[in-house]
């Protein structure tokens, strides 16, 4: 064997043994605290906009942590309490399993590629994101979500204020670049099956008091949104096949802080007449008639209730308004 070949073989063996020893003796106890702190910062810890003066910071706990595919980590029993802008703690998300890995080649560039996968509320998710650690900006995002059970998602129930049922799947492909306001392109597709709401008191964005709803079969959800040159515009957002039918048109100019993107939307919903005739639903029917009268007679001749959707992505505002249907037309 030549000297060069021997040198290459011995040096390769050395680096293999060295890398393996580092991998096996990696200080997971130390890194666990760092990961927890970084996740909390990414979720808005100390952020004046998300938390404010009287809010509650996000909090993350990790049950177990192990190495994953050389450059990644695998976590189980991850509990995430989201940030809140009021004194009450934010909604809680429980992730059964979360695997995160940094692309080795992306370590050579300013923008890092982070892939992830896991299990959530009976379903699965996977994808990757291009992140700039210096600016904390997201340059790209690809996510696939399959059959997540809404009735198990405590955070969603807390945000809605009442029980929800059914399953959700999603396919998100976004290329945002360093300036999403001008460069953002992509698609967002959301599918829902066997969806339901109630009975319970539900909170609607921009409505000061909760609305008591009976059990409502919401059927199927189809939501398709296209993003072109920094503007997100709905292709189709609709509910069909249940006690309620609905359609929404929405447009939003993306901001670097996605949650601050302004909303400009309108839509309508229609509850099945036979559903409203049931004695147990009489209170809902009366409440809707009163709300419609206060909102400028939001109900049209076909029984559809029109509404506006304003505010921002992280703080939308909903209001019944007949002008919504007049401005955007009927579908």
C-alpha positions, 0 to 999 in steps of 0.5 A: 500500500502506498504512503499516500493511500495509507495516510488517506486511510488512517486520516479517514479512520481518525475522523470517522472515530472522532466524529462518532465519539463526538456524536455519542458524547454530545452534551444533550443536557446542555443543548436541551436548555439552549433549544428551549430558550431559542424556541421561546425567542422564536415564538416571541418571548420579550416581543413587545408587539406579541406580548406587550406590557401585560401579556404572558411570554411563551413557554416551551418544555421538552420531555426527551431529546436525542440526536437525529441524523447527524445534524439534527435533534429529535424531541418527544412530548414537546409542550408549547404555550404560545405568547399572549398579549393579555394576563391569561396564558396563551393556548397550548400546543402538544407535539407528540414528536418533533424532528429538526435537522439543519442542512449541512451544506446550508451551514456555509451560507447566511440562510440556513435550511431547516427540515422538520417532521413529526406527529401532531394530534393523530396526524403527521407533518413535515417540511423545511424552511429557509431561515436567516438567523441574523435577521430571524427572517423566513425566506421560504417555507414548505409544509405538508400536514395530514389528517390532524384531528381538530378535536384533539387540538387544545390550542384551536379549541381555546382560540375558538372558545368552544368544541370543534371536530373534524380533521385538517390537512395542508400543503404550503409552498412559499418562496418569500426571499429577503423582501416578501413584500415584493418577492413573495410567491407560492400557494397555500392549500387547506382541506378540512373534512367532517368539520363541526362546531359546538355546542358552546360559546364561541369567540369571533375576531372583532366581536366583543361578546361570545356567541352561543352556538348549538352543534353545527355540521360544517361539512368540508373546507376548501381553501386555496390562496395564491401569492404573487409578488408579495400579495396573497389572494384567495382562489377559493375559500369555502364550506360545503356539505353541512348545515352551513355554506360559506364563501370568503374572498380575501387579499393581503399584502405580505409584510416581513413580520407575517403576522402584521400583514393587513387583511382586506376580505369579505364573504358570506355564510348561509345556514340551512333553513331546516336546521334553523327551524329546529326548536333547539336552534331558535335562539341562534336564529333570533340572535342572527336576526338581531345582529343582522339588523345592527350590522346594516341588514347584512342578510340578503334576499337569499338568506345569506349573511354578509361580513367584512374581514379586516385587521391583521393576520394575527389579529383579524376583525370580523363584522356583519355588513351588507356592504361586503356583498355589494362591494365584491359581488356574490358567488 
